[in-house]
């Protein structure tokens, strides 16, 4: 997996195109907001430059936001559960053209779980559409610091996104939020891009369930090379394994992928891309061991099998 995900020296990608290829491979996976440019992209793109992500976002190729439901929404804001924005809030970066199926699952958003400033900012975005930071402060009659906190809360809740990744950097950097820095070290406190709803409309009933299983199955194959139940189980927004299994079996019958037992530590049906099998064979010929990337992430499925009893039906 370290080779497959371009984590080893000599296997890293380069430049703008390499960054786009990594995003295409990882889209659908969520990582801590601060980890994307501190660890995830720099480990896979040699000499990573934040400008790469800025260009991809501002050109409309890439977007970002939280895809999985926030735990505070699971009980309609009961028991005082609130959205607490932190640097470890899970976020995904994805291709804008794939947003329809990645955002297909309905997202509950009980406003009781949000602070009053966050509700006001959300209401402005719902009624007026994409807005600049200055527009949000003027319309809500809130202090800039209150709007910043509200936006950060809405990002953590999976309700809003922005034109560029610089908008998120401005929220993540405490020095920028405090206005610290002078001369060349000073950076604008607020990014120039607009803020907008992550999900503009309620998804149609036909957009969820088995209907997004095919693009998701292909995405899992692109990300892992080899797919089995334990991998899908640890993907927070993946369709049920039974729906993915139908797609994977169909792809196998068409000769697009191979079915078999490729990773001995895991039971059940497994499916692999031909190029992933070539890589596994090369690793075994060289006496190496297939290993998962270090650190938290969906790849823990490669390290510890998921409990059978808890698998999605």
C-alpha positions in Angstrom: 0.0 0.0 0.0 2.9 2.4 0.6 3.9 2.0 -3.1 0.3 2.0 -4.3 -0.3 5.3 -2.5 3.0 6.9 -3.6 4.5 7.0 -0.1 7.9 5.6 -0.8 10.9 7.4 -2.3 10.9 7.1 -6.0 7.2 6.5 -6.1 6.0 10.0 -5.2 4.3 12.2 -7.7 5.1 15.7 -8.8 3.6 19.1 -9.4 0.0 20.1 -10.1 -0.9 17.0 -12.0 0.5 14.8 -9.3 -1.5 16.6 -6.7 -4.7 16.1 -8.7 -3.9 12.4 -9.1 -3.5 12.0 -5.4 -6.8 13.7 -4.7 -8.4 11.5 -7.3 -7.1 8.4 -5.5 -7.9 9.6 -1.9 -11.3 11.3 -2.5 -14.0 10.0 -0.2 -11.5 9.5 2.6 -11.5 12.0 5.4 -8.5 13.2 7.4 -7.9 15.8 10.1 -8.3 19.3 8.5 -4.8 20.3 9.5 -3.3 17.0 8.3 -3.9 17.5 4.6 -1.1 19.9 4.0 1.0 18.9 7.0 1.2 15.2 6.1 -1.2 13.7 3.6 -0.2 15.6 0.4 3.5 16.4 1.2 4.2 12.6 1.8 2.8 11.8 -1.6 3.8 14.8 -3.8 7.5 15.5 -3.9 8.2 19.2 -2.9 4.5 19.8 -2.4 3.5 23.5 -2.8 0.2 24.8 -1.4 -0.2 26.7 -4.6 -1.0 23.4 -6.3 -4.2 23.0 -4.2 -5.1 26.6 -4.6 -5.0 26.4 -8.4 -7.0 23.2 -8.4 -9.7 24.7 -6.1 -9.9 28.1 -7.9 -10.1 26.4 -11.3 -13.1 24.5 -10.2 -11.6 21.1 -10.5 -11.4 20.4 -6.8 -13.6 21.1 -3.8 -13.4 20.2 -0.1 -15.6 19.6 2.9 -16.8 17.1 5.5 -18.7 14.2 3.9 -19.6 12.1 6.9 -22.5 13.2 9.3 -21.4 15.0 12.4 -22.1 13.0 15.6 -23.9 16.0 17.1 -26.6 15.6 14.4 -27.4 12.0 15.2 -29.7 12.8 18.1 -31.2 16.1 16.8 -29.1 18.2 19.1 -30.3 16.5 22.3 -28.4 16.2 25.5 -26.5 19.4 24.8 -24.5 17.9 22.0 -22.8 20.7 20.0 -20.5 21.0 17.0 -17.0 21.7 18.4 -14.7 22.9 15.6 -11.1 21.7 16.0 -8.0 21.2 13.8 -8.7 17.5 13.8 -12.2 17.9 12.3 -12.4 15.3 9.5 -12.4 16.8 6.0 -12.2 15.4 2.5 -10.8 16.9 -0.7 -12.5 15.6 -3.9 -13.1 16.3 -7.6 -16.0 18.6 -8.1 -17.3 16.5 -11.0 -17.6 13.5 -8.5 -19.5 15.6 -5.9 -23.0 14.3 -6.9 -22.2 10.7 -5.8 -19.9 11.6 -2.9 -22.5 13.9 -1.4 -25.5 11.7 -2.3 -26.2 10.5 1.2 -28.8 12.7 3.1 -27.1 14.9 5.7 -29.2 15.8 8.7 -28.5 19.3 10.1 -30.5 20.0 13.3 -29.8 23.6 14.0 -30.1 23.0 17.7 -26.6 21.6 17.6 -25.2 24.9 16.2 -24.4 28.1 18.0 -26.6 31.2 17.3 -23.9 32.9 15.1 -23.5 29.7 13.1 -27.2 29.5 12.5 -27.3 33.1 11.3 -24.4 32.6 8.9 -26.0 29.4 7.6 -29.3 31.2 7.1 -27.5 33.9 5.0 -25.8 31.3 2.8 -29.2 29.5 2.4 -31.0 32.6 1.3 -28.3 34.6 -0.5 -26.1 31.9 -1.8 -22.3 32.0 -2.0 -21.0 35.1 -0.1 -17.7 36.8 0.7 -16.6 37.1 4.3 -17.3 40.8 4.3 -20.8 40.2 3.1 -21.4 37.7 6.0 -20.2 40.1 8.6 -22.3 43.0 7.2 -25.5 40.9 6.8 -25.4 39.2 10.2 -24.2 42.4 12.0 -21.6 40.1 13.8 -18.0 40.8 14.7 -15.4 39.4 12.3 -14.3 37.0 15.1 -17.8 35.7 15.6 -18.2 35.0 11.9 -14.9 33.3 11.8 -15.9 31.0 14.6 -19.3 30.4 13.0 -17.7 29.4 9.7 -15.3 27.1 11.4 -18.2 25.5 13.2 -20.1 25.1 9.9 -17.1 23.6 8.2 -16.7 21.0 11.1 -20.4 20.3 10.8 -20.1 19.4 7.1 -22.4 22.2 6.1 -20.2 24.7 4.2 -17.2 24.9 1.9 -15.4 27.7 0.1 -14.0 28.6 -3.3 -10.4 28.0 -2.3 -8.4 26.1 0.3 -6.9 29.3 1.5 -10.3 30.0 3.2 -9.7 26.9 5.4 -6.0 27.8 6.0 -7.1 31.2 7.4 -9.3 29.4 9.9 -6.7 26.8 10.8 -3.9 29.4 11.5 -4.3 30.9 14.9 -1.7 33.6 14.1 -3.7 34.8 11.1 -6.9 34.9 13.1 -5.2 37.0 15.8 -3.8 39.3 13.1 -0.2 38.6 14.1 2.8 39.2 11.8 4.3 42.3 10.3 5.8 43.3 7.0 6.6 40.2 4.8 5.5 37.8 7.6 2.0 39.2 7.7 -0.7 37.3 5.8 -4.2 38.5 5.1 -6.5 37.5 7.9 -9.3 36.5 5.6 -9.1 34.7 2.3 -10.6 36.4 -0.8 -12.8 33.4 -1.8 -16.5 33.0 -1.2 -18.2 30.7 1.3 -21.1 28.5 0.2 -23.2 25.6 1.2 -21.5 22.2 0.7 -24.8 20.6 -0.3 -27.0 23.0 -2.3 -30.1 20.9 -2.5 -31.6 17.9 -0.8 -30.4 14.8 -2.7 -33.0 12.8 -4.6 -34.0 9.5 -3.2 -32.5 7.8 -6.3 -29.1 9.2 -5.5 -28.4 7.1 -2.5 -28.1 3.4 -1.8 -27.2 1.0 -4.6 -27.2 3.8 -7.2 -23.9 5.2 -6.0 -22.4 1.8 -5.4 -20.7 1.6 -8.8 -18.7 4.8 -8.6 -17.9 4.0 -5.0 -16.6 0.5 -5.8 -14.4 1.9 -8.6 -13.1 4.6 -6.1 -12.2 2.0 -3.5 -10.3 0.0 -6.2 -8.5 3.1 -7.3 -7.6 3.9 -3.7 -6.6 0.4 -2.5 -6.0 -1.7 -5.5 -7.5 -4.7 -3.5 -11.0 -4.4 -2.0 -12.7 -6.6 0.6 -15.3 -6.3 3.3 -13.0 -4.9 6.0 -11.8 -2.1 3.7 -15.4 -1.0 2.9 -16.5 -1.3 6.5 -14.1 1.4 7.6 -15.1 3.9 4.9 -17.6 6.2 6.7 -19.7 7.1 3.7 -19.4 3.9 1.6 -22.6 2.1 0.6 -23.4 -1.2 2.2 -21.0 -4.0 1.4 -23.9 -6.0 -0.1 -24.4 -3.3 -2.7 -20.7 -3.0 -3.4 -20.5 -6.7 -3.8 -23.0 -6.7 -6.6 -21.0 -4.2 -8.5 -17.7 -5.9 -7.9 -19.0 -9.3 -9.0 -20.3 -7.7 -12.2 -17.0 -6.0 -12.9 -15.3 -9.4 -12.4 -17.6 -11.1 -14.8 -16.7 -8.4 -17.4 -13.0 -9.1 -16.9 -12.3 -5.6 -15.5 -11.0 -6.9 -12.2 -9.9 -10.2 -10.6 -11.6 -12.0 -7.8 -9.8 -14.3 -5.4 -7.8 -14.5 -2.1 -5.0 -12.0 -2.4 -4.5 -10.8 1.2 -4.3 -13.9 3.4 -5.0 -12.2 6.7 -8.6 -11.4 5.7 -11.6 -13.7 5.0 -14.3 -13.3 2.4 -14.4 -12.3 -1.2 -11.6 -10.0 -2.4 -11.3 -8.1 -5.7 -8.3 -6.5 -7.3 -7.2 -4.4 -10.2 -4.8 -6.2 -12.6 -2.1 -3.6 -11.9 -2.5 -4.1 -8.1 -1.9 -7.8 -8.6 1.2 -7.1 -10.6 2.5 -5.0 -7.8 1.7 -7.7 -5.2 3.5 -10.3 -7.2 6.6 -8.1 -7.6 6.6 -7.5 -3.8 6.5 -11.2 -3.1 9.1 -12.0 -5.7 11.4 -9.6 -4.0 10.7 -11.1 -0.6 9.1 -7.9 0.7 5.9 -7.6 2.8 2.8 -5.6 1.8 2.4 -2.9 4.4 -0.2 -0.3 5.1 0.6 3.5 5.4 1.5 4.7 8.9 -0.9 6.9 10.9 -4.7 6.9 11.3 -6.9 6.4 8.3 -9.2 3.9 6.5 -6.1 1.7 5.8 -6.3 0.4 9.4 -8.4 -2.3 7.7 -5.2 -3.7 6.4 -3.9 -4.0 10.0 -6.9 -5.2 12.0 -9.9 -7.1 10.6 -13.3 -5.6 11.2 -15.6 -7.5 13.6 -17.8 -9.8 11.5 -20.8 -9.3 13.6 -20.7 -5.5 13.1 -20.4 -5.6 9.3 -23.0 -3.7 7.4 -25.8 -6.0 6.2 
